[in-house]
Amino acid sequence: MSQPPQSPTVTPDSQHRSLAERLPQPLRDYALLARFDRPIGWWLLFWPCVFGVWLTGAGFQWQLLGWLLLGSIAMRGAGCVFNDIVDADLDRQVARTAARPVASGRVSKRAAWIWLVALSLVGLIVLLMLPRWEAQTVALASLALVAAYPFMKRITWWPQVWLGMVFNWGVLVGWLALRGDHLDVMLALYAGSALWCIGYDTIYALQDREDDALVGIKSSALRLGGRVKSGVALFYAGALALWALAFWLLRADWIALLALLPVAGHLLWQVATLDVDDPGNPLERFRSNAVAGALMAAACFVVGNSGVT
């Protein structure tokens, strides 16, 4: 069956292009602005929340996870809107992002700010539903990191490090929503998740290396040059080591570490099959981290809810 022609107002990496194209133009632009057509972003924001919740040993906690999922969708959308407001001039110079609503002028910056506030209000509701004040305070503290992120690509070759701190803040929120002890476990889990993020976002940045170099945007993909695969492998190895440390600090039992084998195998597959010269390969490997997150979440549940912690 032939594919429908791509709308000029839908970015090339949209995951649900046909759905976005069916929306009326104004609604389509706001959906695209919040990246509702690309759920991989909020999956990668949500899975660390699940890591923190499930490793506490408090069971499934479906209601809490439902609120955290809503918060992940809203705040990822808000972060994307803010990023597009700040980066409008740069986005116009990059082929993959030139069609974004603010960069193309289809949505004014004033309208984008209003949409940002609306999404942030949803996030505020989620924050107020968190069961412990410690989690609420930590969640609120993330706003400073989120606000600074768009500027990192202008001042450092490693904006992915900042993204790793931001995108895995849910580990801290999820853990502190249920317990306030074993902070060493929480921090090891968080640090490992941050390294995972640096690895997968380096893969994502491969798509824009040529354009980024021309307009002066910095990224780990550019900094690593021809050593991208080995760099990603190193970040993933560090992630697995810190995740193993978190499990060991919670349960000093080598059998618990076996729960990491599925996610380790998946990350190894990503590195082994990454083709930096194939335009479509890095995006596919990046998106596969939704599966990696699910495998890690399962490992956290098994370790957190088995035996005495």
C-alpha positions as CSV (number, residue, x, y, z in Angstrom):
1,M,0.0,0.0,0.0
2,S,1.4,3.4,-0.9
3,Q,2.3,5.8,1.8
4,P,0.5,9.2,2.0
5,P,2.6,12.2,0.9
6,Q,4.4,13.8,3.8
7,S,3.0,17.0,5.0
8,P,5.5,19.9,5.0
9,T,4.3,20.8,8.5
10,V,5.2,17.4,10.0
11,T,8.8,16.9,10.9
12,P,10.6,14.0,9.2
13,D,11.1,11.9,12.4
14,S,7.4,11.9,13.5
15,Q,6.4,8.5,14.7
16,H,2.7,8.9,14.1
17,R,2.7,11.1,10.9
18,S,-0.7,10.0,9.7
19,L,-2.4,10.8,13.0
20,A,-0.7,14.2,13.1
21,E,-1.7,15.0,9.5
22,R,-5.4,14.2,10.2
23,L,-5.6,17.0,12.9
24,P,-6.7,20.4,11.9
25,Q,-3.7,22.6,11.2
26,P,-3.8,24.7,14.5
27,L,-4.2,21.6,16.6
28,R,-1.6,19.8,14.6
29,D,0.9,22.5,15.3
30,Y,0.4,22.5,19.0
31,A,0.6,18.6,19.1
32,L,3.8,18.8,17.1
33,L,5.2,21.5,19.3
34,A,4.7,19.3,22.4
35,R,6.0,16.3,20.4
36,F,2.8,14.3,21.0
37,D,3.6,12.6,17.7
38,R,6.8,11.2,19.1
39,P,6.1,9.2,22.3
40,I,9.6,7.9,22.6
41,G,10.5,11.1,24.5
42,W,8.0,10.7,27.2
43,W,8.7,6.9,27.5
44,L,12.3,7.8,28.1
45,L,11.2,10.3,30.8
46,F,8.7,7.9,32.3
47,W,10.8,4.8,32.6
48,P,13.2,6.3,35.1
49,C,10.2,7.1,37.3
50,V,9.3,3.4,37.1
51,F,12.8,2.4,38.0
52,G,12.6,4.5,41.2
53,V,9.1,3.3,42.2
54,W,9.6,-0.4,41.5
55,L,13.1,-0.7,43.1
56,T,11.6,0.6,46.4
57,G,9.9,-2.8,46.8
58,A,6.5,-1.2,47.3
59,G,4.8,-3.3,44.6
60,F,3.2,-2.1,41.3
61,Q,1.9,1.3,42.6
62,W,-0.4,1.7,39.5
63,Q,-2.0,4.9,40.7
64,L,1.3,6.6,41.4
65,L,2.7,5.4,38.1
66,G,-0.4,6.8,36.3
67,W,0.2,10.2,37.7
68,L,3.9,10.0,36.8
69,L,3.0,9.0,33.3
70,L,0.7,12.0,32.9
71,G,3.4,14.2,34.4
72,S,6.0,12.7,32.0
73,I,3.9,13.5,28.9
74,A,3.0,17.0,30.1
75,M,6.5,18.0,31.3
76,R,8.2,16.5,28.3
77,G,5.9,18.5,26.2
78,A,6.5,21.7,28.2
79,G,10.3,21.1,27.9
80,C,10.0,20.7,24.1
81,V,8.0,23.9,23.8
82,F,10.5,25.9,25.8
83,N,13.4,24.3,23.8
84,D,11.7,25.4,20.5
85,I,11.1,28.9,21.8
86,V,14.8,29.3,22.7
87,D,16.1,27.5,19.7
88,A,13.9,28.9,17.0
89,D,16.7,30.7,15.2
90,L,19.0,27.6,15.3
91,D,16.1,25.2,14.3
92,R,15.6,27.2,11.1
93,Q,19.1,26.4,10.0
94,V,18.9,22.6,10.5
95,A,17.0,20.5,7.9
96,R,15.4,18.1,10.4
97,T,14.0,20.9,12.6
98,A,13.3,23.7,10.1
99,A,9.6,22.7,9.9
100,R,8.9,22.9,13.6
101,P,6.0,25.2,14.4
102,V,7.9,28.0,16.1
103,A,10.9,27.9,13.8
104,S,8.6,28.0,10.7
105,G,6.5,30.8,12.1
106,R,3.2,28.8,12.1
107,V,3.0,29.3,15.9
108,S,4.0,32.6,17.4
109,K,6.3,32.7,20.4
110,R,3.5,34.3,22.5
111,A,1.1,31.4,21.7
112,A,3.9,28.9,22.4
113,W,4.4,30.5,25.9
114,I,0.7,30.1,26.6
115,W,0.8,26.5,25.6
116,L,3.9,26.0,27.8
117,V,2.0,27.4,30.8
118,A,-0.9,25.1,30.1
119,L,1.3,22.0,30.0
120,S,3.1,23.2,33.1
121,L,-0.2,23.5,35.0
122,V,-0.8,19.8,34.3
123,G,2.6,19.1,35.7
124,L,1.7,21.1,38.8
125,I,-1.3,19.0,39.4
126,V,0.8,15.9,39.2
127,L,3.3,17.3,41.6
128,L,0.5,18.0,44.2
129,M,-0.6,14.4,43.9
130,L,2.8,13.0,44.9
131,P,2.4,11.3,48.3
132,R,5.4,12.8,50.1
133,W,6.7,16.3,50.4
134,E,10.3,15.2,49.7
135,A,9.2,14.0,46.3
136,Q,7.3,17.2,45.6
137,T,10.3,19.3,46.5
138,V,12.7,17.3,44.4
139,A,10.3,17.4,41.4
140,L,10.0,21.2,41.7
141,A,13.8,21.5,41.8
142,S,14.0,19.9,38.4
143,L,12.7,23.1,36.7
144,A,16.0,24.9,37.0
145,L,17.8,22.0,35.2
146,V,15.1,21.9,32.5
147,A,15.3,25.7,31.9
148,A,19.1,25.6,31.5
149,Y,19.2,22.6,29.1
150,P,18.6,24.5,25.8
151,F,21.6,26.7,26.4
152,M,24.0,23.8,27.1
153,K,24.5,23.0,23.4
154,R,25.9,26.5,23.0
155,I,28.5,26.3,25.7
156,T,29.6,22.7,26.0
157,W,30.4,19.8,23.7
158,W,28.5,17.6,26.3
159,P,24.9,18.8,26.5
160,Q,24.0,15.2,26.7
161,V,25.4,15.1,30.2
162,W,23.0,17.8,31.3
163,L,20.1,16.0,29.5
164,G,21.1,12.8,31.5
165,M,20.6,14.8,34.7
166,V,17.3,16.2,33.6
167,F,15.7,13.2,31.9
168,N,16.3,10.8,34.8
169,W,15.1,13.1,37.6
170,G,12.1,10.8,37.8
171,V,14.4,8.2,39.5
172,L,14.7,10.5,42.5
173,V,11.0,11.5,42.4
174,G,9.8,7.9,42.2
175,W,12.0,6.7,45.0
176,L,11.3,9.6,47.4
177,A,7.6,9.3,46.7
178,L,7.6,6.0,48.6
179,R,10.7,5.9,50.9
180,G,13.4,8.2,52.3
181,D,16.1,5.6,53.2
182,H,18.7,3.8,51.2
183,L,19.6,7.1,49.4
184,D,22.8,5.4,48.2
185,V,20.7,3.0,46.2
186,M,18.7,5.8,44.7
187,L,21.8,7.8,43.7
188,A,23.5,4.9,42.1
189,L,20.3,4.1,40.1
190,Y,20.1,7.8,39.1
191,A,23.7,8.0,38.0
192,G,23.5,4.8,36.0
193,S,20.3,6.1,34.3
194,A,22.1,9.4,33.4
195,L,24.9,7.5,31.7
196,W,22.3,5.5,29.8
197,C,20.8,8.7,28.6
198,I,24.1,10.2,27.5
199,G,24.6,7.0,25.4
200,Y,21.3,7.0,23.7
201,D,21.2,10.8,23.1
202,T,24.6,10.6,21.5
203,I,23.1,8.1,19.1
204,Y,20.2,10.5,18.5
205,A,22.6,13.4,17.8
206,L,24.2,11.5,15.0
207,Q,21.3,12.6,12.8
208,D,22.3,16.3,12.9
209,R,26.1,16.1,12.9
210,E,26.6,18.0,9.6
211,D,24.0,20.7,10.2
212,D,25.1,21.1,13.9
213,A,28.7,21.6,12.8
214,L,27.7,24.3,10.2
215,V,25.5,26.3,12.7
216,G,27.8,25.9,15.7
217,I,25.7,23.6,17.8
218,K,27.8,21.4,20.1
219,S,27.1,17.7,20.8
220,S,28.8,14.6,22.1
221,A,28.4,13.0,18.7
222,L,30.6,15.7,17.2
223,R,33.0,15.7,20.1
224,L,33.5,11.9,19.8
225,G,34.1,12.1,16.1
226,G,35.0,8.6,14.7
227,R,34.8,7.1,18.2
228,V,31.1,7.3,18.6
229,K,30.5,3.6,18.9
230,S,33.2,3.1,21.5
231,G,31.9,6.1,23.4
232,V,28.3,4.9,23.4
233,A,29.6,1.4,24.5
234,L,31.5,3.1,27.4
235,F,28.5,5.0,28.6
236,Y,26.3,1.9,28.4
237,A,28.9,-0.1,30.3
238,G,29.0,2.6,33.0
239,A,25.2,2.6,33.2
240,L,25.1,-1.2,33.7
241,A,27.9,-1.0,36.4
242,L,26.1,1.7,38.4
243,W,22.7,-0.2,38.0
244,A,24.5,-3.3,39.3
245,L,25.9,-1.3,42.2
246,A,22.3,0.0,43.1
247,F,21.0,-3.6,43.1
248,W,24.0,-4.8,45.2
249,L,23.6,-2.0,47.7
250,L,19.9,-2.9,48.1
251,R,20.5,-6.7,48.1
252,A,24.0,-8.0,48.4
253,D,23.2,-11.1,46.4
254,W,24.9,-11.8,43.0
255,I,21.8,-13.6,41.8
256,A,20.0,-10.3,41.8
257,L,22.5,-9.0,39.3
258,L,21.2,-11.6,36.8
259,A,18.1,-9.4,36.4
260,L,20.3,-7.0,34.4
261,L,21.1,-9.5,31.7
262,P,18.2,-8.7,29.4
263,V,18.8,-5.0,29.3
264,A,22.6,-5.6,29.0
265,G,21.9,-7.8,26.0
266,H,19.7,-5.1,24.4
267,L,22.3,-2.4,24.9
268,L,25.0,-4.6,23.5
269,W,22.8,-5.2,20.4
270,Q,22.4,-1.4,20.0
271,V,26.1,-0.8,19.9
272,A,26.9,-3.8,17.8
273,T,24.4,-2.9,15.1
274,L,24.8,0.9,15.2
275,D,25.7,2.2,11.7
276,V,26.8,5.8,11.9
277,D,26.8,6.2,8.1
278,D,23.2,5.0,7.6
279,P,20.8,7.9,8.0
280,G,17.9,5.8,9.4
281,N,19.9,3.5,11.7
282,P,20.7,5.9,14.6
283,L,17.0,7.0,14.9
284,E,15.9,3.3,15.0
285,R,18.5,2.4,17.6
286,F,17.6,5.5,19.7
287,R,13.9,4.6,19.6
288,S,14.7,1.1,20.7
289,N,15.6,2.5,24.1
290,A,11.9,2.4,24.9
291,V,12.4,-1.4,25.1
292,A,15.6,-1.0,27.1
293,G,13.7,1.1,29.6
294,A,11.0,-1.6,29.9
295,L,13.6,-4.3,30.5
296,M,15.4,-2.2,33.2
297,A,12.0,-1.5,34.8
298,A,11.3,-5.2,35.0
299,A,14.7,-5.8,36.5
300,C,14.0,-3.1,39.2
301,F,10.7,-4.8,40.0
302,V,12.2,-8.2,40.3
303,V,15.0,-7.1,42.6
304,G,13.0,-4.6,44.6
305,N,10.1,-6.9,45.3
306,S,12.1,-10.1,46.0
307,G,13.4,-10.8,49.4
308,V,14.2,-8.4,52.2
309,T,15.3,-4.8,51.3
